[in-house]
Amino acid sequence: MKMKKKHLNELLDFSLRLVKKSEKITLKYFSRKIKFKLKKNLSPVTIADIKCEKFLIEKINSKYPKHSVLAEENGVIDNNSEFKWIIDPLDGTKNYMRNHPFWGTLLALEWEGEVILGVISMPALCETIYAVKNGGCFYNGKKVKVSKVDNLKNSYCLFGSLEMILHEPYKNNFMNIISNSLYSRGFGDCHGHSYVINGRAEFMIDPHVAPYDIAATKICIEEAGGMLTDLNGNNSIYSGSTLISNGKVHDEVLKMLNSGFESREIMK
């Protein structure tokens, strides 16, 4: 069954207006000395994370009370619905805490198990990226495409946590990828994803991610002409790792990253 374009546009309009309103919360606490707590996974959470997520969930529940929700701080609200909203209220909390502008609010919508809508809002940078299924990807209102670079040697490589990568069994393969790329930088989280989406980099390797970290990115990168898989090449946001690319260097990066692990998945 295909969703009607009118319905999809209504969902997008709601999402964009909702995320825009949520910026008042995150920007209110930005550039302040802000307290934080450590969660069980040792990642920090601030009052901005909590208040922004509460606002988003309340507004979604008010507009679409039968829809399910997956949110970073509140977990799953399962209403046995074909629709599931996926929320990361503050992607890049560590950047946020140190007054770096490289953070954002991520909102995505799954329908029948497929991400069909995504919004990436980075208000401190005045940047918003959004996409819907078969509708293209837009960066501050302008349609964007991934780069046309089709080989590793001319590629800009981005990555998430270097510390985590260097503890993985594929660390030597990763360093080989770095050595064979034209340029590399550790632009993490949604900020790094945005560089691949708008063609300023060719690929990004992220060793440890949750669904809410990459759901919005998935539809945006695909509608911009690129790809998102896990590090084994599986088309999933639930595997715990991700490679996003312009699609043209995806297979080459996967092959090099998995070299020597052909008989088993590297992320098991």
Buried (B, 14 or more C-beta within 10 A) or exposed (E): EEBEEEEBEEBBEBBBEBBBEBBEBBEEBBEEEBEBEEEEEEEBBBBBBBBBBBBBBEBBBEEBEEBBBBBBBBEEBEBEBEBBBBBBBBBBBBBBBEEEBBBBBBBBBBBEEEBBBBBBBBBBEEBBBBBBBEBBBBBEEEEBBBBEBEEBEEBBBBBBBBEBBEEBEBBEBBEBBBEBBEEBEEBBBBBBBBBBBBBEBBBBBBBBBBBBBBBBBBBBBBBBBBBBBBBBBEEBBEBBBBBBBBBBBBEBBBEBBBBEBEEEBBBE
